[in-house]
Amino acid sequence: MQGLTNDKADAIRAAIDTLKNGPDTEARREIARDAIEKQLKDTKLEQYRVSEVLIPLPVPKTTGRSTTKGDGGNGGAAGASVLPPIDDDAVEFVDGIIRTSSDSALADAEGHWVITYDPR
């Protein structure tokens, strides 16, 4: 059982490392997120979109001034976005809870994830 969880943790770590070792683009981030979600398929962590915590989605770039009048627009140029940094602390956390999980469904890892990262 431990071998399966270690393999999952290794694959997640490899997806993150590959992303960090190349250009940081949203296309490459999406590939890494997909690889992470595939490792978490059919586990208790699958429902939490862990990959989006580890590798945040792009956010609209703001210019500091609104390009709209009165509607609360963020002032960003159409299509412009910023790639938030990879959450290295969350990567280490996920690696640890997966490696120490006692079952391949990652049931105990789910409990740790919910306590630390799930705001529900």
Secondary structure, 3 states (H helix, E strand, C coil): CHHHHHHHHHHHHHHHHHHHCCCCCHHHHHHHHHHHHHHHCCCCCHHHCHHHHHCCCCEECCCCCCCCCCCCCCCCCCCCEECCCCCHHHHHHHHHHHHCCCCCCCHHHHHHHHHHHCCC
